Amino acid sequence: SLVLLRLRPSGLDIDPSILRKLGEKINENKEKKQQIFADVMNGDHQASWNRLRLMLVGKGRVGKTATVRSLLGQRFNPNCESTIGASVLEARSSSRKHTGWIQMDGDPEMDFSSQFAYRILIKGKSKEKDTSDKQKQSRVKSKAKSKVSKQMLIQKRAQSHSSNKEQHDTQSNQSGERKKITRSFSEQSLLDIADVEGAVALSIWDFGGQSVFYTMHHIFLTNAGIYLLVFDMREFLSEKNLEDAASYVSFWLKSVRLHAPLAPVILVGTFLHSDVVQNSRARLRTIDRIFKGILGDSFPQVVYNIEEELSYFPVDNSTSVINNRATSQEMVRLRLCLEKITRNDETIAQSIPLRWMALLDEMNQKRASEDRNYIQLGVVRKMALGVGIPQHNEQDQALSLFHARGMIVHLTATETLKSMIIINPQWLINAFGKIIRDRSLHRLDAGEFQHVGLDNDLILAFQKGVASRDLLDYLWSDEPVEFLIDLMKRTMLLSDWGYSNEPSYLIPSLLESGFDGDTVTDTGYKFIFDFSENFLPIGVFLRLVCLCVAHAVRSQENIHGLAEPVLFKNFLSIELESGFILYLREDARCQSIIVTLENEKHAALGLKIVQSMLVKLDADVMGSGLSWVTLLQNETNGGFIAEYDARQQNLAPWYTEEKHGSQKIQSQNINLDAFFDSLS
């Protein structure tokens, strides 16, 4: 070995037997360390993961990606392209020995369980030193009692062994044998882990800011982690742009509160050294007064900038933080604030079993060895059984943690969604982004589509929101098309479009034109979903459109000749069934959705169907976080009254028709197909 070579310099004669004994001692020491490491790997040890998810949200082109690059010590790139959908990367924060954040390669073959085991060993070593004196004292005291207790201890061990054997045999029969986790011990790896002790692994999600992406963002926002809401300070100093900028900030504050009411939110203002802001204290105070008006007392999770006495953190994201030195000291301040919040986060200190990390390794190995981006829940359950997690409840807890920390995407609202686990989130985002995109920024090559005969298909998709199957096959040529279509259906991003001669799909988030008039819906029987007391997120109306079209198409399979829907991004006219015509309109200013039915006989059923759809999308996609009031029109005076009062009064035509019954349509915890069947 290298040690023996160093002990045997040129010209020095050493007795071979001494060298042999020394070599045996070294090998024995290696074997001992390997055994200790193996015992940790296969024991029931726990440790904190030290991992958190950092999510950047905000309007498009405000500098979210540049902020990430600055935090990671990377140079400013003035030609950085706008993010499509979202960008996910792995990073590591400062440790006790090293300052500065480092971007990691995100290797799917990363050995999380070994890292866990090394950290457990390091933690154990530090405890050994603290307890050595106590152990010595304990040994002295125990000698006096050893003769008395020795026989009792032997009997107790015998009983325990018998009991453990019976329990092991029972568990083996019920859940199968746990396979041994085999990893090679590395002294260098142990030193590397010790070297970065105190660092936090960060899963950084940089969300695209264009509104076309907001509908799909609801799938990826989680209730754990830290949110950075980034805005352009120049817009808050411009009378022309102020209202729009404030509207976007308010939207994102409410979106984060909807999905993560307890998650810390840090407001980050960019372009500090621009000609407009000029790092002027007076201008920063002006922006702060605007934000105090937006925040009020409604967003207590917003982190205050104590040092500068501001509601936000102004930064120049054209500079980098490298070893705590930067042209912009404000960027250093932001990073230190993030690290403080991260280390104080209760979930960081949460101890989790090492066997959970072994399960994550198994999933990542599947991704790497078979080039898989998603797997079925049944496969994961078998993996979990092999690493010693037999109970479904614990398996689900582990998957929930992986989802919250950004390792996987696992939606659990229905059994069908729960059965699919995305083990490569960036793959799913990229796949969605091939069709859901802002065509003014993220252009597709029209010549390419003309060359393959899909130019008209491309125009139809981005003008009317209807994508042909041929177009999807081309855009997803290297992807599992059926899987992606099915997933988009179940997350209500897409529905079948049965109004053309070839297979096509409606993707409402691609609709660009708005409906301004109200003449179509002046007459009829109206009810309103009023979200004004809380929040109507972008995407709710479009998902409601998806569900209405899907229901009509299913009806069309039995009843031919339904009129083709009239579609705008804020309006839908649709014939749900023969003669059953319904209008939907979103009033973003009033935060409401207005529903109009042409025929009185469809009023009660129309209310029940659309309300059930709203409950369904809230449960499946919004985490049951939506809050609204249903208002029904009083035919007598034209006014609107609350649904509860209307029911108490048996208000016609909403509650006097008994032929449809009073039983509610089940919306929650059932798959989409079963839900549509219940509407028929």
C-alpha positions as CSV (number, residue, x, y, z in Angstrom):
1,S,0.0,0.0,0.0
2,L,0.9,3.7,-0.2
3,V,1.6,3.8,3.5
4,L,4.1,0.9,3.3
5,L,5.9,2.4,0.3
6,R,6.4,5.6,2.4
7,L,7.8,3.5,5.2
8,R,10.3,1.8,2.9
9,P,12.4,4.6,1.3
10,S,15.2,3.7,-1.1
11,G,18.2,2.1,0.5
12,L,16.5,1.3,3.8
13,D,16.2,-2.3,4.8
14,I,13.2,-3.2,6.9
15,D,12.3,-6.6,8.2
16,P,9.6,-8.1,5.9
17,S,7.7,-9.5,8.8
18,I,7.3,-6.1,10.3
19,L,6.0,-4.7,7.0
20,R,3.6,-7.7,6.7
21,K,2.2,-7.2,10.2
22,L,1.8,-3.5,9.6
23,G,0.0,-4.2,6.3
24,E,-2.3,-6.6,8.1
25,K,-3.1,-4.0,10.7
26,I,-4.0,-1.4,8.0
27,N,-6.2,-3.9,6.2
28,E,-7.9,-4.9,9.4
29,N,-8.6,-1.2,10.2
30,K,-10.1,-0.8,6.7
31,E,-12.3,-3.8,7.2
32,K,-13.4,-2.5,10.5
33,K,-14.4,0.9,9.0
34,Q,-16.2,-0.8,6.2
35,Q,-18.2,-3.0,8.7
36,I,-19.1,0.1,10.7
37,F,-20.2,1.9,7.5
38,A,-22.3,-1.2,6.4
39,D,-23.9,-1.4,9.9
40,V,-25.0,2.3,9.6
41,M,-26.3,1.8,6.0
42,N,-28.4,-1.2,7.0
43,G,-29.5,0.0,10.5
44,D,-32.5,2.1,11.5
45,H,-30.5,5.4,11.7
46,Q,-32.0,8.8,11.1
47,A,-30.6,12.2,10.3
48,S,-31.7,15.6,8.9
49,W,-31.6,15.9,5.2
50,N,-30.5,19.5,5.1
51,R,-32.4,20.1,1.9
52,L,-34.8,22.8,0.9
53,R,-36.6,24.1,-2.2
54,L,-36.1,27.7,-3.3
55,M,-38.7,29.0,-5.8
56,L,-38.4,32.2,-7.9
57,V,-41.6,33.7,-9.2
58,G,-42.6,37.0,-10.7
59,K,-43.4,38.7,-14.0
60,G,-41.5,37.9,-17.1
61,R,-38.2,39.6,-17.8
62,V,-37.7,41.1,-14.3
63,G,-34.4,39.3,-13.7
64,K,-35.2,36.1,-11.9
65,T,-32.6,34.0,-13.8
66,A,-30.0,36.8,-13.4
67,T,-30.7,36.8,-9.7
68,V,-30.1,33.0,-9.5
69,R,-26.8,33.4,-11.4
70,S,-25.7,36.2,-9.1
71,L,-26.4,34.1,-6.0
72,L,-24.4,31.2,-7.5
73,G,-21.4,33.5,-8.2
74,Q,-21.9,33.3,-12.0
75,R,-21.2,36.1,-14.4
76,F,-24.1,38.3,-15.6
77,N,-25.3,37.2,-19.0
78,P,-27.1,40.1,-20.8
79,N,-28.2,37.7,-23.6
80,C,-29.9,35.2,-21.2
81,E,-33.0,33.8,-22.9
82,S,-36.4,34.0,-21.3
83,T,-37.3,30.9,-19.2
84,I,-39.8,28.5,-20.8
85,G,-42.0,27.0,-18.2
86,A,-39.4,26.6,-15.4
87,S,-35.8,25.8,-15.0
88,V,-34.7,23.4,-12.2
89,L,-31.1,23.3,-10.9
90,E,-29.3,21.9,-7.9
91,A,-27.1,24.0,-5.6
92,R,-25.3,24.0,-2.3
93,S,-25.3,26.9,0.2
94,S,-22.3,28.1,2.3
95,S,-20.9,25.7,4.9
96,R,-19.0,26.3,8.1
97,K,-15.7,26.1,6.2
98,H,-16.7,27.5,2.8
99,T,-18.5,30.6,1.8
100,G,-20.4,31.0,-1.5
101,W,-23.1,29.0,-3.2
102,I,-22.1,26.3,-5.7
103,Q,-24.2,24.9,-8.5
104,M,-24.2,21.1,-8.5
105,D,-24.4,18.9,-11.6
106,G,-27.7,17.3,-10.5
107,D,-26.4,13.8,-11.3
108,P,-29.3,11.3,-11.1
109,E,-26.8,8.7,-9.8
110,M,-25.9,10.7,-6.7
111,D,-25.7,8.4,-3.8
112,F,-27.9,10.0,-1.1
113,S,-27.9,7.1,1.3
114,S,-24.1,7.1,1.5
115,Q,-24.0,10.8,2.1
116,F,-26.5,10.2,4.9
117,A,-24.4,7.4,6.4
118,Y,-21.2,9.6,6.4
119,R,-23.1,12.4,8.1
120,I,-24.4,9.9,10.8
121,L,-20.8,8.7,11.3
122,I,-19.5,12.3,11.7
123,K,-22.3,13.1,14.1
124,G,-21.5,10.0,16.1
125,K,-17.8,10.9,16.3
126,S,-18.6,14.3,17.7
127,K,-20.9,12.8,20.3
128,E,-18.2,10.3,21.3
129,K,-15.9,13.1,22.5
130,D,-18.6,14.8,24.5
131,T,-19.6,11.6,26.3
132,S,-16.2,9.9,26.9
133,D,-15.8,11.2,30.5
134,K,-19.4,10.1,31.3
135,Q,-18.8,6.7,29.9
136,K,-15.6,6.3,32.1
137,Q,-17.5,7.2,35.2
138,S,-20.3,4.9,34.3
139,R,-17.9,2.0,33.9
140,V,-16.5,2.5,37.4
141,K,-19.9,2.6,39.0
142,S,-21.1,-0.4,37.0
143,K,-18.4,-2.7,38.4
144,A,-20.0,-2.6,41.8
145,K,-23.3,-3.8,40.4
146,S,-22.1,-6.1,37.7
147,K,-22.3,-9.3,39.7
148,V,-25.9,-8.6,40.8
149,S,-27.2,-7.6,37.3
150,K,-25.2,-10.0,35.1
151,Q,-27.5,-12.9,35.4
152,M,-30.6,-10.7,34.9
153,L,-29.1,-9.2,31.8
154,I,-28.4,-12.6,30.3
155,Q,-32.0,-13.7,30.9
156,K,-33.3,-10.4,29.4
157,R,-31.2,-10.8,26.3
158,A,-32.4,-14.3,25.8
159,Q,-36.0,-13.2,26.0
160,S,-35.3,-10.3,23.7
161,H,-33.6,-12.5,21.2
162,S,-36.6,-14.9,21.2
163,S,-39.1,-12.1,20.8
164,N,-37.1,-10.4,18.0
165,K,-36.8,-13.7,16.1
166,E,-40.5,-14.2,16.2
167,Q,-41.1,-10.6,15.1
168,H,-38.6,-10.9,12.3
169,D,-40.1,-14.1,11.1
170,T,-43.6,-12.5,11.1
171,Q,-42.4,-9.4,9.2
172,S,-40.5,-11.5,6.7
173,N,-43.6,-13.5,5.9
174,Q,-45.8,-10.4,5.6
175,S,-43.5,-8.0,3.8
176,G,-40.7,-10.0,2.2
177,E,-37.0,-9.8,3.0
178,R,-35.1,-6.5,3.1
179,K,-32.2,-6.6,0.8
180,K,-28.8,-5.6,2.2
181,I,-27.6,-2.1,1.0
182,T,-24.0,-2.4,-0.1
183,R,-21.8,0.6,-0.5
184,S,-18.0,0.9,-0.4
185,F,-16.6,3.0,2.4
186,S,-14.3,5.9,1.3
187,E,-12.1,7.9,3.6
188,Q,-12.0,10.7,1.1
189,S,-15.8,10.8,0.8
190,L,-16.1,11.0,4.6
191,L,-13.7,13.9,4.6
192,D,-15.6,15.6,1.7
193,I,-18.9,15.4,3.6
194,A,-17.3,16.7,6.8
195,D,-15.8,19.5,4.8
196,V,-19.3,20.8,3.8
197,E,-21.0,20.1,7.1
198,G,-23.6,22.9,7.7
199,A,-24.3,23.4,4.1
200,V,-27.9,23.1,2.8
201,A,-28.7,21.5,-0.5
202,L,-31.1,23.7,-2.6
203,S,-33.4,22.7,-5.3
204,I,-33.8,26.0,-7.2
205,W,-36.9,26.4,-9.3
206,D,-36.9,29.4,-11.6
207,F,-40.4,29.8,-12.9
208,G,-41.1,31.5,-16.3
209,G,-42.9,34.7,-15.8
210,Q,-45.2,34.9,-18.9
211,S,-48.9,34.5,-18.1
212,V,-49.2,31.6,-20.5
213,F,-47.2,29.4,-18.0
214,Y,-49.3,30.3,-15.0
215,T,-51.9,27.6,-15.6
216,M,-49.2,24.9,-15.5
217,H,-47.3,26.4,-12.5
218,H,-50.1,25.2,-10.2
219,I,-48.8,21.7,-10.7
220,F,-45.3,22.5,-9.4
221,L,-45.8,25.0,-6.6
222,T,-45.5,23.3,-3.2
223,N,-46.4,24.3,0.4
224,A,-42.8,23.9,1.6
225,G,-39.7,25.9,0.9
226,I,-38.8,29.6,0.4
227,Y,-40.3,31.8,-2.3
228,L,-38.4,34.7,-3.9
229,L,-40.9,37.1,-5.5
230,V,-38.8,39.1,-8.0
231,F,-39.9,42.5,-9.4
232,D,-38.4,45.3,-11.5
233,M,-38.1,48.4,-9.4
234,R,-38.1,50.6,-12.4
235,E,-41.7,49.7,-13.1
236,F,-42.7,50.9,-9.6
237,L,-41.2,54.3,-10.4
238,S,-43.1,54.7,-13.7
239,E,-46.7,56.0,-13.7
240,K,-47.3,54.1,-17.0
241,N,-46.2,50.7,-15.6
242,L,-47.0,51.0,-11.9
243,E,-50.6,49.5,-12.0
244,D,-49.6,46.5,-14.1
245,A,-46.4,45.9,-12.0
246,A,-48.4,46.1,-8.7
247,S,-51.0,43.8,-10.2
248,Y,-48.4,41.1,-11.0
249,V,-46.9,41.3,-7.5
250,S,-50.3,41.1,-5.9
251,F,-51.1,38.1,-8.0
252,W,-48.0,36.2,-7.0
253,L,-48.4,37.1,-3.3
254,K,-51.9,35.6,-3.4
255,S,-50.7,32.6,-5.5
256,V,-48.0,31.7,-3.0
257,R,-50.4,32.2,-0.1
258,L,-52.9,29.9,-1.8
259,H,-50.3,27.0,-2.2
260,A,-48.0,27.8,0.7
261,P,-49.6,30.0,3.4
262,L,-46.8,29.4,5.9
263,A,-43.8,29.5,3.5
264,P,-41.4,32.5,3.9
265,V,-41.6,35.0,1.0
266,I,-38.7,37.4,0.2
267,L,-39.5,40.3,-2.1
268,V,-36.5,41.1,-4.4
269,G,-36.3,44.4,-6.4
270,T,-33.9,44.3,-9.3
271,F,-32.1,47.0,-11.4
272,L,-30.8,48.9,-8.3
273,H,-28.1,50.7,-10.2
274,S,-30.2,51.5,-13.3
275,D,-30.7,55.1,-14.5
276,V,-34.2,55.1,-13.1
277,V,-33.5,53.8,-9.6
278,Q,-29.8,55.0,-9.2
279,N,-29.6,53.4,-5.7
280,S,-31.4,56.4,-4.4
281,R,-32.6,56.1,-0.8
282,A,-35.6,58.4,-1.6
283,R,-36.7,56.2,-4.5
284,L,-36.3,53.0,-2.5
285,R,-38.5,54.6,0.1
286,T,-41.1,55.5,-2.5
287,I,-41.2,51.8,-3.6
288,D,-41.4,50.7,0.0
289,R,-44.5,52.9,0.6
290,I,-46.2,51.2,-2.4
291,F,-45.4,47.8,-1.1
292,K,-46.7,48.6,2.4
293,G,-50.0,49.5,0.7
294,I,-50.0,46.2,-1.2
295,L,-49.0,44.0,1.8
296,G,-51.1,45.6,4.5
297,D,-51.6,42.9,7.2
298,S,-52.5,40.2,4.6
299,F,-49.1,38.6,4.1
300,P,-47.3,38.0,7.4
301,Q,-45.0,35.5,5.8
302,V,-43.1,38.3,3.9
303,V,-39.6,38.6,5.3
304,Y,-38.7,42.2,6.3
305,N,-35.3,43.7,5.3
306,I,-34.3,44.7,8.8
307,E,-30.9,46.2,8.0
308,E,-32.2,48.6,5.4
309,E,-35.7,49.0,7.0
310,L,-37.5,48.0,3.8
311,S,-40.2,45.5,2.9
312,Y,-38.0,44.2,0.2
313,F,-34.4,43.5,-0.8
314,P,-33.1,45.9,-3.5
315,V,-30.3,44.2,-5.6
316,D,-28.1,44.7,-8.6
317,N,-28.4,41.3,-10.2
318,S,-25.8,42.1,-12.8
319,T,-23.1,41.3,-10.2
320,S,-22.1,38.1,-8.6
321,V,-21.5,36.9,-5.0
322,I,-18.1,35.2,-4.8
323,N,-16.6,34.4,-1.4
324,N,-18.7,37.1,0.1
325,R,-17.3,39.8,-2.2
326,A,-19.5,41.5,-4.8
327,T,-19.9,44.8,-6.5
328,S,-23.4,44.8,-5.0
329,Q,-23.3,44.4,-1.2
330,E,-27.0,44.1,-1.4
331,M,-26.7,40.7,-3.1
332,V,-24.6,39.5,-0.2
333,R,-27.2,40.7,2.2
334,L,-29.9,38.8,0.3
335,R,-27.9,35.6,0.3
336,L,-27.1,35.8,4.0
337,C,-30.8,36.4,4.7
338,L,-31.7,33.3,2.7
339,E,-29.2,31.2,4.5
340,K,-30.5,32.4,7.9
341,I,-34.1,31.5,7.0
342,T,-33.0,28.2,5.5
343,R,-31.1,27.1,8.7
344,N,-34.0,28.2,10.9
345,D,-36.5,26.2,8.9
346,E,-38.1,23.5,11.0
347,T,-38.2,21.1,8.1
348,I,-34.4,21.3,7.7
349,A,-33.9,19.8,11.2
350,Q,-36.5,17.1,10.7
351,S,-34.9,13.7,11.1
352,I,-35.8,11.1,8.5
353,P,-34.8,7.5,8.2
354,L,-31.7,6.6,6.1
355,R,-33.9,3.9,4.4
356,W,-35.9,6.8,2.7
357,M,-32.6,7.9,1.1
358,A,-32.0,4.3,-0.1
359,L,-35.5,4.4,-1.7
360,L,-34.6,7.7,-3.4
361,D,-31.3,6.1,-4.7
362,E,-33.3,3.2,-6.1
363,M,-35.6,5.6,-8.0
364,N,-32.7,7.6,-9.3
365,Q,-30.9,4.5,-10.4
366,K,-34.0,3.5,-12.4
367,R,-33.9,6.9,-14.0
368,A,-30.2,6.7,-14.9
369,S,-29.9,3.0,-15.9
370,E,-33.1,2.9,-18.0
371,D,-33.3,6.5,-19.1
372,R,-36.7,6.7,-17.4
373,N,-38.5,10.0,-16.5
374,Y,-41.5,8.5,-14.8
375,I,-42.4,5.3,-13.0
376,Q,-45.5,3.7,-11.7
377,L,-46.3,3.7,-8.0
378,G,-46.4,-0.1,-7.9
379,V,-42.8,-0.2,-9.0
380,V,-41.8,2.2,-6.2
381,R,-43.7,0.2,-3.6
382,K,-41.6,-2.9,-4.6
383,M,-38.4,-0.8,-4.3
384,A,-39.5,0.5,-0.9
385,L,-40.1,-3.1,0.3
386,G,-36.6,-4.0,-0.7
387,V,-35.0,-1.2,1.4
388,G,-37.1,-1.9,4.5
389,I,-40.2,0.3,4.1
390,P,-43.0,-2.2,4.0
391,Q,-45.9,0.0,5.1
392,H,-47.7,2.1,2.4
393,N,-48.2,4.9,4.9
394,E,-44.5,5.4,5.4
395,Q,-43.8,5.0,1.6
396,D,-46.3,7.8,1.0
397,Q,-44.7,10.0,3.6
398,A,-41.3,9.5,1.9
399,L,-42.7,10.3,-1.5
400,S,-44.4,13.4,-0.1
401,L,-41.1,14.6,1.2
402,F,-39.3,14.0,-2.1
403,H,-42.0,16.0,-3.8
404,A,-41.8,18.9,-1.4
405,R,-38.0,19.1,-1.7
406,G,-38.1,19.2,-5.5
407,M,-36.8,15.7,-6.2
408,I,-39.9,14.3,-7.9
409,V,-43.4,15.4,-9.0
410,H,-46.1,13.3,-7.3
411,L,-49.7,14.5,-7.5
412,T,-52.0,12.7,-5.1
413,A,-55.5,14.2,-5.6
414,T,-56.9,11.0,-7.2
415,E,-55.7,7.4,-7.4
416,T,-54.8,7.7,-11.1
417,L,-52.6,10.8,-10.5
418,K,-51.1,9.1,-7.5
419,S,-50.1,6.1,-9.5
420,M,-47.7,8.1,-11.7
421,I,-44.4,9.5,-10.3
422,I,-42.3,11.9,-12.3
423,I,-38.7,11.2,-11.3
424,N,-37.3,13.9,-13.6
425,P,-39.3,17.1,-13.1
426,Q,-37.3,19.1,-15.7
427,W,-38.3,16.6,-18.3
428,L,-42.0,17.1,-17.6
429,I,-41.6,20.9,-17.6
430,N,-39.7,20.8,-20.9
431,A,-42.3,18.5,-22.5
432,F,-45.2,20.8,-21.5
433,G,-43.1,23.8,-22.6
434,K,-42.9,22.4,-26.2
435,I,-46.5,23.3,-26.7
436,I,-47.4,25.7,-23.8
437,R,-45.3,28.7,-24.6
438,D,-45.4,32.5,-25.3
439,R,-45.0,32.5,-29.1
440,S,-44.0,36.2,-29.0
441,L,-40.9,35.3,-27.0
442,H,-40.3,31.6,-27.5
443,R,-40.8,31.3,-31.3
444,L,-41.0,28.1,-33.2
445,D,-39.5,27.9,-36.7
446,A,-42.5,28.3,-39.0
447,G,-40.4,27.1,-42.0
448,E,-39.7,23.9,-40.2
449,F,-43.4,23.2,-39.7
450,Q,-44.2,24.2,-43.2
451,H,-41.6,21.8,-44.4
452,V,-43.3,18.8,-42.6
453,G,-46.8,20.0,-43.6
454,L,-47.8,21.2,-40.2
455,D,-47.9,24.9,-40.8
456,N,-51.7,25.1,-40.6
457,D,-51.7,22.9,-37.5
458,L,-49.3,25.3,-35.8
459,I,-51.5,28.3,-36.7
460,L,-54.6,26.6,-35.4
461,A,-52.9,25.7,-32.1
462,F,-51.8,29.3,-31.3
463,Q,-54.8,31.1,-32.7
464,K,-57.7,28.8,-31.4
465,G,-55.9,26.7,-28.8
466,V,-56.7,23.5,-30.7
467,A,-53.7,21.2,-31.3
468,S,-53.9,18.3,-33.8
469,R,-52.6,14.9,-32.8
470,D,-50.1,15.2,-35.7
471,L,-48.7,18.4,-34.2
472,L,-48.3,16.8,-30.7
473,D,-46.7,13.7,-32.3
474,Y,-44.2,16.0,-34.0
475,L,-43.5,18.2,-31.0
476,W,-43.1,15.2,-28.7
477,S,-41.4,12.9,-31.3
478,D,-39.0,11.5,-28.7
479,E,-41.5,11.4,-25.8
480,P,-44.3,9.1,-24.6
481,V,-47.1,11.0,-26.3
482,E,-50.0,9.0,-24.8
483,F,-48.7,9.4,-21.3
484,L,-48.3,13.2,-21.7
485,I,-51.7,13.7,-23.2
486,D,-53.3,11.6,-20.4
487,L,-51.4,13.6,-17.7
488,M,-52.4,16.9,-19.2
489,K,-56.0,15.7,-19.3
490,R,-56.0,14.7,-15.6
491,T,-54.4,18.0,-14.6
492,M,-57.0,19.8,-16.8
493,L,-54.4,21.5,-19.1
494,L,-55.9,19.7,-22.1
495,S,-59.2,18.0,-23.2
496,D,-60.4,16.1,-26.2
497,W,-61.7,18.2,-29.0
498,G,-64.3,16.3,-30.9
499,Y,-65.3,19.0,-33.3
500,S,-62.9,18.2,-36.2
501,N,-62.4,15.3,-38.6
502,E,-59.0,14.4,-37.2
503,P,-58.0,13.7,-33.5
504,S,-57.4,17.1,-31.8
505,Y,-57.1,18.5,-28.4
506,L,-58.1,21.8,-26.7
507,I,-55.3,23.5,-24.8
508,P,-57.0,26.6,-23.3
509,S,-53.9,28.3,-22.0
510,L,-52.9,28.9,-25.7
511,L,-55.9,31.2,-26.2
512,E,-54.7,34.8,-26.7
513,S,-57.8,36.8,-27.8
514,G,-60.1,38.2,-25.1
515,F,-63.9,38.7,-25.3
516,D,-64.9,42.2,-24.5
517,G,-68.6,42.3,-25.2
518,D,-71.5,41.2,-23.0
519,T,-74.3,41.1,-25.6
520,V,-74.3,37.4,-25.9
521,T,-75.0,36.9,-22.2
522,D,-77.4,39.8,-21.5
523,T,-80.4,37.4,-21.2
524,G,-80.7,34.1,-19.6
525,Y,-80.4,32.6,-16.1
526,K,-77.3,33.7,-14.3
527,F,-75.2,32.7,-11.4
528,I,-71.8,34.0,-10.3
529,F,-68.8,32.5,-8.6
530,D,-67.5,35.4,-6.6
531,F,-63.8,35.2,-5.6
532,S,-63.4,38.8,-4.6
533,E,-63.0,38.3,-0.9
534,N,-60.0,36.1,-1.6
535,F,-58.4,35.4,-5.0
536,L,-59.2,34.1,-8.5
537,P,-56.0,32.6,-9.8
538,I,-55.1,32.6,-13.5
539,G,-55.9,29.1,-14.7
540,V,-59.1,28.4,-12.8
541,F,-61.3,29.7,-15.6
542,L,-59.3,27.9,-18.3
543,R,-59.5,24.6,-16.4
544,L,-63.3,25.1,-16.1
545,V,-63.4,25.5,-19.9
546,C,-61.4,22.3,-20.2
547,L,-63.9,20.4,-18.1
548,C,-66.9,21.8,-19.9
549,V,-65.5,20.9,-23.3
550,A,-64.5,17.4,-22.1
551,H,-68.1,16.9,-20.8
552,A,-69.6,18.1,-24.1
553,V,-67.3,15.8,-26.2
554,R,-68.3,12.8,-24.1
555,S,-72.0,13.7,-24.7
556,Q,-71.3,14.1,-28.4
557,E,-70.3,10.4,-28.6
558,N,-74.0,9.6,-28.0
559,I,-75.7,12.8,-29.3
560,H,-74.4,14.0,-32.7
561,G,-74.7,17.5,-34.1
562,L,-73.7,19.6,-31.1
563,A,-72.6,23.2,-32.0
564,E,-68.9,23.9,-31.9
565,P,-67.9,26.0,-28.9
566,V,-67.0,29.6,-29.2
567,L,-63.7,30.2,-27.3
568,F,-61.8,33.2,-26.0
569,K,-59.3,33.3,-23.1
570,N,-62.0,34.8,-20.9
571,F,-65.2,33.4,-22.5
572,L,-66.9,30.2,-23.5
573,S,-70.1,29.5,-25.3
574,I,-70.9,25.7,-25.4
575,E,-73.7,23.3,-25.9
576,L,-73.1,20.7,-23.1
577,E,-75.8,18.4,-24.4
578,S,-78.4,18.8,-27.1
579,G,-80.2,22.1,-26.5
580,F,-78.3,22.6,-23.2
581,I,-76.4,25.9,-24.0
582,L,-74.2,27.5,-21.4
583,Y,-72.0,30.6,-21.4
584,L,-69.0,31.2,-19.1
585,R,-67.2,34.5,-18.7
586,E,-64.3,35.5,-16.5
587,D,-64.4,39.0,-15.0
588,A,-60.8,39.5,-13.9
589,R,-61.4,43.0,-12.6
590,C,-64.2,41.8,-10.3
591,Q,-62.5,38.5,-9.6
592,S,-65.6,36.4,-10.6
593,I,-66.8,33.8,-13.1
594,I,-70.3,34.5,-14.5
595,V,-72.4,31.6,-15.8
596,T,-75.4,32.0,-18.0
597,L,-77.9,29.3,-19.1
598,E,-80.3,29.9,-22.0
599,N,-83.1,27.6,-20.9
600,E,-84.9,27.7,-17.5
601,K,-85.2,23.9,-17.5
602,H,-81.4,23.5,-17.5
603,A,-80.8,26.1,-14.6
604,A,-80.8,23.7,-11.7
605,L,-78.7,21.0,-13.5
606,G,-76.4,23.6,-14.9
607,L,-75.7,25.0,-11.5
608,K,-75.0,21.5,-10.1
609,I,-72.6,20.6,-13.0
610,V,-70.5,23.7,-13.1
611,Q,-70.2,24.0,-9.4
612,S,-69.1,20.3,-9.2
613,M,-66.5,21.1,-11.9
614,L,-65.2,24.0,-9.8
615,V,-65.0,21.8,-6.7
616,K,-63.2,19.1,-8.8
617,L,-60.5,21.4,-10.1
618,D,-60.0,23.0,-6.7
619,A,-59.4,19.6,-5.1
620,D,-57.3,18.1,-7.9
621,V,-55.0,21.0,-8.8
622,M,-55.4,23.9,-6.3
623,G,-55.0,21.9,-3.1
624,S,-58.6,22.8,-2.0
625,G,-57.3,26.3,-1.4
626,L,-59.9,28.2,-3.4
627,S,-62.6,30.2,-1.7
628,W,-65.6,31.7,-3.3
629,V,-69.3,32.7,-2.8
630,T,-72.0,31.4,-5.2
631,L,-74.6,34.0,-6.0
632,L,-77.8,33.1,-7.8
633,Q,-79.9,35.5,-9.8
634,N,-83.4,36.3,-8.5
635,E,-85.7,36.1,-11.5
636,T,-88.2,38.4,-9.9
637,N,-86.0,41.5,-9.4
638,G,-82.9,40.6,-11.3
639,G,-80.7,40.9,-8.2
640,F,-78.4,38.2,-6.8
641,I,-78.6,36.4,-3.5
642,A,-76.3,34.0,-1.7
643,E,-76.7,30.3,-2.5
644,Y,-77.6,29.4,1.1
645,D,-80.4,31.9,1.1
646,A,-81.7,30.8,-2.3
647,R,-81.9,27.2,-1.1
648,Q,-83.7,28.2,2.0
649,Q,-86.3,30.1,-0.1
650,N,-86.5,27.4,-2.8
651,L,-85.7,30.1,-5.3
652,A,-86.8,29.3,-8.8
653,P,-85.5,28.1,-11.1
654,W,-82.5,26.9,-9.1
655,Y,-84.1,24.8,-6.3
656,T,-87.7,24.0,-7.3
657,E,-86.9,21.4,-9.9
658,E,-86.8,18.0,-8.2
659,K,-86.3,15.8,-11.2
660,H,-82.5,16.1,-10.9
661,G,-82.6,15.4,-7.2
662,S,-80.9,17.2,-4.4
663,Q,-77.9,14.9,-4.1
664,K,-74.6,16.5,-4.8
665,I,-72.3,15.2,-7.5
666,Q,-69.2,13.6,-6.0
667,S,-66.2,15.7,-7.1
668,Q,-63.3,14.9,-4.7
669,N,-61.2,11.8,-4.4
670,I,-62.5,10.3,-7.7
671,N,-60.8,9.9,-11.0
672,L,-61.8,12.2,-13.9
673,D,-63.6,9.5,-15.9
674,A,-65.7,8.6,-12.9
675,F,-66.5,12.2,-12.3
676,F,-67.7,12.7,-15.9
677,D,-69.8,9.6,-15.6
678,S,-71.5,11.1,-12.5
679,L,-72.5,14.2,-14.5
680,S,-74.5,12.1,-17.1
